[in-house]
Amino acid sequence: MLGFEIHVDLHPTSADMFDVRFRIEGPIMPPGVAAFGERIEIRGGPFSRRPAYLVAEIVGQAAVDVILGPAG
């Protein structure tokens, strides 16, 4: 994925439940992408551990797709 990294942070809310945040870091700093490198909380939680990681990975990949723009 061109050297982009998706970092996931889980924050316990109750027994076995977590709020999840992600941040994207990469080799370029795209102009106009204000949240690049910032932690972004994923709504819809709390999640149990496995779904939290799955949701964060999918959301992070979608964010990288938006940063890179249409495939051509």
C-alpha positions as CSV (number, residue, x, y, z in Angstrom):
1,M,0.0,0.0,0.0
2,L,2.8,2.4,-0.9
3,G,4.3,2.4,2.6
4,F,1.3,3.6,4.5
5,E,0.8,2.3,8.0
6,I,-2.4,2.0,9.9
7,H,-2.0,2.3,13.7
8,V,-4.8,1.0,15.9
9,D,-5.4,2.0,19.5
10,L,-8.0,0.3,21.7
11,H,-9.3,2.1,24.8
12,P,-11.2,-0.1,27.3
13,T,-14.7,1.1,28.1
14,S,-16.0,-1.9,30.1
15,A,-15.2,-5.6,30.5
16,D,-14.0,-6.8,27.1
17,M,-15.3,-3.7,25.3
18,F,-13.3,-1.0,23.6
19,D,-13.5,2.3,21.8
20,V,-11.1,2.3,18.9
21,R,-9.0,4.9,17.2
22,F,-6.8,4.8,14.2
23,R,-4.2,7.0,12.6
24,I,-2.4,6.8,9.2
25,E,1.2,7.5,8.6
26,G,2.9,7.3,5.2
27,P,5.7,8.4,2.9
28,I,3.9,11.5,1.7
29,M,2.0,14.3,3.3
30,P,-1.0,14.8,1.0
31,P,-2.1,18.4,0.6
32,G,-5.6,19.1,1.9
33,V,-5.7,16.0,4.2
34,A,-6.0,17.7,7.6
35,A,-6.2,14.5,9.8
36,F,-3.1,12.8,8.4
37,G,-1.1,11.4,11.3
38,E,-3.9,12.3,13.8
39,R,-5.8,9.8,15.9
40,I,-9.4,9.5,14.7
41,E,-12.1,7.8,16.8
42,I,-14.3,5.3,15.1
43,R,-18.0,5.8,15.8
44,G,-20.4,3.0,16.5
45,G,-18.6,1.5,19.4
46,P,-17.8,0.2,21.8
47,F,-16.6,-3.0,20.1
48,S,-15.3,-6.3,21.4
49,R,-11.6,-6.8,20.7
50,R,-11.6,-8.7,17.4
51,P,-14.3,-6.5,15.7
52,A,-12.5,-3.4,16.9
53,Y,-9.4,-4.4,15.0
54,L,-11.3,-5.5,12.0
55,V,-13.3,-2.2,11.8
56,A,-10.2,-0.1,12.3
57,E,-8.3,-1.9,9.5
58,I,-11.2,-1.5,7.1
59,V,-11.7,2.1,7.9
60,G,-8.0,2.8,7.7
61,Q,-7.7,1.1,4.3
62,A,-10.7,3.2,3.1
63,A,-9.0,6.3,4.3
64,V,-5.8,5.5,2.4
65,D,-7.9,4.8,-0.7
66,V,-9.4,8.3,-0.3
67,I,-5.9,9.8,0.1
68,L,-4.6,8.1,-3.0
69,G,-7.6,9.0,-5.1
70,P,-9.1,7.0,-8.0
71,A,-7.1,4.1,-9.3
72,G,-6.0,4.8,-12.8
